[in-house]
Amino acid sequence: MPVSEAAERGALHVADKVVHKIARQAAREVARTVELPPRLVDRLPGRRARSSRVDTVIGDGSVAVQVTIAVEYPSPVVEVTREVRSHVTEVVTRTCDLRVTSVDIDVVHLRRAPAARSGTPVRRR
């Protein structure tokens, strides 16, 4: 569809809270991110979110995203954060037609993966 046709139909505005929810959901969808422990959720400012905390700053067709997550141990944290950054950028760009200027990520907790079904116990210290 030519741009002129879209422009003739009118403007589109995606509410800030919708962009926020989309970014939060995108962060949750990445494998090896896990729920934040309740003791950390209570300490994070703003809305409570079990698996991630997201803040967005939106302006002039762009958005900056700040994500706070927990990662499953022993996952490679750099790889998981790279996947979160890529997925959040792709989903927000595709669904909101906003340019993502940055996705800053704080990993605040590592949570041990559940024991394998083979019956091997998880070693605890």
Secondary structure, DSSP 8 states (H G I E B T S, - for coil): --HHHHHHH------HHHHHHHHHHHHHTSTTEE---HHHHTTSSSS--SSEEEEEEEETTEEEEEEEEEEEETS-HHHHHHHHHHHHHHHHHHHH--EEEEEEEEEEEEEE----TTS------
